[in-house]
Structure formats: C-alpha cells, structure tokens
C-alpha cells in the first residue's frame, strides 16, 4: 500500500509545514509530503521544502490575466504529484471556485480563529477588538466560500489581560501546529473523512468539531 500523499500550499515562513514534517519524521503522522507549492517565489516555506529534499514549486500570479488562469497553472502542478490531501498551511491567496471544486473535499485549511467567528485576515486583532475571552484555530474543509467549509477540529486558548495581537499570535502558534498535525494524522489513517456536507470520524457523522486536548490528541464529545 502506497504512502498517503500530501501536497502543501504556503505563502510565508512555513512554520506549519515544518511542524507537519516533524510530525511525519517522529511517526505521529503516517504520510509523506510530496510537494510544496506557493504563489510567492521567495517565501521561506519553499526554502524549507528544498532543504528537506522535497519538490518546491512557485507560480507567481504576476503575468497571469486572471485569478482563474493562475489557479489553473498552480493547481496543474499540484495535480501532477497526485496528492490524497492538499493542506493550505498559511496560503494567503484566495483560491477560485473552479480550483476549489476540482479538489473538494480533499483540500483543508488551517485558520487562526474559532470559526465561524472571524473569517478572513487580522484575526488576532479582531478577537481583541471584539472582547472575546477565547481565541483559537480551526481546521476546515475548503469550499468556494471563504473560511466557510465544515470545521473538522479546533483548539482553544484563553485571551489574557494585557494581550496584544503579537502575544496572542505567539501563544496560539504552537497549538495551531499541534492541531494541524493531529488532524492530518487522523485523515491519513482514514479515520477522519473530510466532506463538504457531513465529515465523519470512524464512520460516524461529526456533529461538532473535534477538540485538541493538552495531550495533543483530538477528542470528540
């Protein structure tokens, strides 16, 4: 049986990619990353991929007449590595509907908020502005609507007095890493089945997101 194949999309420093590679190397995720893809040729995630001996492909949107044309070029490269799962790990460009539908429900995203609260950007500042007592991260199935797909799993942290966006982001990041690795691990094992309507865990419909415990494992109700 061949290894479960993961393609990663990233636009930045690649901290979630590094965490996923560490989890694979440590035997916590039984899968392999078969390519890293980006819209930003100079991003550190691509450097990390090359250092790990992985295919690293950048397709800049510059020079393309439309978002759809860029998506077609980028996702043709992604399709060529035959991924079982596409992980958007800090990929900051909105993906067009045609590309999303091509891979649904095999594309997931990690988002730094407790969805459905605070979709989009600047989530740490928005949590503080809203006076929320909790913050967190969510792994969800990618659908054409932004950050609106079924949420598979979440992790929560408390908002502390004196927090600013930077401190909140720094405290969330390691929990975000653990959340993504745990979620991908369950998907690779075939236990967690992403779906645009009704995700399942061990064949049972997932009525609410799994939660990451202090043990870095995902738990249901």
N, C-alpha and C positions, 0 to 999 in steps of 0.2 A: 504494500500500500504506500503510495507516494505521500510525502510530507504535505501538510496543509500549507498553502501558499498565500503569503500576504504581500500586497503592494501598499506602500505608504506614500501619502501626499503630504508635503510640508512646505512651508514658506519661510521659516525662520531658523532658530538656533538648533532645533532638533532634539529638545530635551525629552519629549515623549518618545521619539524614535529611539534615543539612547536607552531609556527605561525599558522599552519593549525588547530591544536587542539583549539587554542584561537579563531580562526575564527568560528569554529563549535560551541564552547561554547557561543560565542557572537551572534549567529544567523545569521552570514554573509554567512555561508556555510551550506546548509541543507543536511547533510550527516553524516556518522559515520565512524570512523576509526575502522576496525575490526581486525587489526593485524599489527604489526611492525616486519620486517624481516631484518636480517643483515648477512653479511659474517664475521663480527668481533664480537666475543662474548663479548668483554669488552667495546664496544662503548657506549657512553653516550646516544645515541638515545634509546637504549634498556632500560636503567635505567629510562628514561623519560616515556617510554611506561608503564613500570611496575608501576611507581608512579601514572600513570593515570588509572591503573586497566585494561590495555589492554594486550592481548596476545603479548608476546615478544619472538621471535624465532631467534636463531642464528645457522647458519650452516656454520662452518668454512671450507674453501677449503682444509685445511690440511687433508691428509688421503684419498683424492679422486684421482683416477688415471688420471682424465681428467677434463677439464672445463665442458664438457657435463655432466659428472657424478655428479659434484657439482650442476650444474644448475638443474638437474633432482630432486635432493634431496631438494634443496631450494624451487623450484617452485611447488613441490608437497605439501609442507607446505602452500605456498601461495594459491594454488588452493583449499585447504581444507576449507578456510574461505569464499569461493565463492565471491570474490570481483567483483564489477562492474567496478572498475578502479584501476589500480596499479600506484602508484606515486613513481617515483625514485627521492628521495629528499636527494641528497648527497650520493647516492650509487656509490661507486668508482670502482667497479669491472665490467669489460666488460661482458655483457650477451651474451651467444652464440646464434647462429641463430635459433636453434630449439626452445629454450625457448622463444625467441622474437616472433617467428611466432605463437607459441601456444596462445599467448595473444593479438596479434595485432588485432585491433588498440586500445586496452583497456589499454595500458601502455604508460605513458607520463614521461618526464624527464624535470627537470629544470637545465639549463646550464648557467654558468656565462659569456656569451658573446652574442653579436648580431649576431647570426647565420645567414648566413653560415660562417661568419668570426670567426676565432679562435675556431674551434672544438678542443676537447681534453683538456689537462691539462694546468696549469700555464697561464690561460687566462689574468689575471691582468697584469702580467709582459709582456706578448706578446703584449697587447694593447699599453703599454707604449713604448715598443721597436719599434713598428710599427709607432709611432707618431700619433695614432688615436686621433681625437678630441672628440669622443663619446665612451662610454662603455655601457654595459647593460647586461640584462639577457633575456633568451628565454625559453619558454615552448614549447616543441615539442613532436610529436608522436614518439615513439621508433620504429625504424626499424633495420634490421640487420646491416646496415652501421652505423658507429659511428657518433652520433650527426647530422645525415643527414635526419631525418624524417621531414615531414611538420611542419612548425613553426606555432603554434596556437596564441601566444601572446608574446609581448616583452615590456620591459621597458628600457628607455634610461636615462643615466646621462652624464653630461659633464666631460671630463677629465680636471682637473685644473692644472695650473702651480705649480710645486713642488710636485705633486702627486707621491707616490711610490706605489708598489703593495699592501702594507698593508693599506694605506689610501684609495686607490681606492676600495679595497675589503670591507672595513668597511662602506664606504658611499653607496655602492651598496646593501649590505646585507638587510637592511630594505625594500628597494624597491623590492628586489627579493622575500622576504616574502609576500609582498602585491600582487605581480604578481601571485605567485603560488596560493594563496588563492582565488583571483578573478577568475582565470582560472578554478580551480577545482569547484568553486561555479557555474559557468555557465554550466559546464559539468554535475554536479549533478542535475541541474534544467532541463536538456535536451535541453537547448538552443544551446550549443556548442557541436558539434558532431565530435569527432576525427575520422580521416580516413587517411589511408596511401597514398591516391591519392588526395582526394578533401574534406577536412574538411568543415563543414557547420556551419553557425550561423543563427539560426531561419529559417533553411531550405534553405538558400541562400549560394552558394559556397563562401568560404573565399578566396578571391583573394590575400590578403596580411595579415600579422599578425595583430591581434588586438593590440592596444597600451594602456598601463596603464597610466591614467591621474593622475594629482595631487590629484584628489578626490578618488584615489584608485579603480576606476571603469575602466573596459575595454571599449574601444571605437573603432569603425570602421572608415571608411572613411567618 
